[in-house]
Amino acid sequence: MTIELIFLIVFISSIGGAILILIKKAPILSTMPKNGSSGIKKHKIVLIAEGRIKSFLAFFSDGIILHKFLSWTKCRVIKFETWIDEVLHGIRNKAKQNKLNKKK
């Protein structure tokens, strides 16, 4: 019974303290910028570095590498298919020539 009373007092005082802090800080929190910035201006070097890092990471996150790889693979497959078509066309022409030569 005494342990429960101690826990109840600690619990109520903790909730009371959290509410007191919230009441004191609510006006300050409402004046803060809503866009996520702290209101402090960043140095030009920091802004340039952030821009370069974001563009570098966007290169990987937007699937550009995958797109380039798939485009490269597609080009190679088309070139290979064209080469196979030329070889087969040559084989057919030779077979046709051999067939015509045998008839003569």
Secondary structure, DSSP 8 states (H G I E B T S, - for coil): -HHHHHHHHHHHHHHHHHHHHHHHHHHHHHHS-TTS--S----HHHHHHHHHHHHHHHHHHTTHHHHHHHHHHHHHHHHHHHHHHHHHHHHHHHHHHHHHHHH-
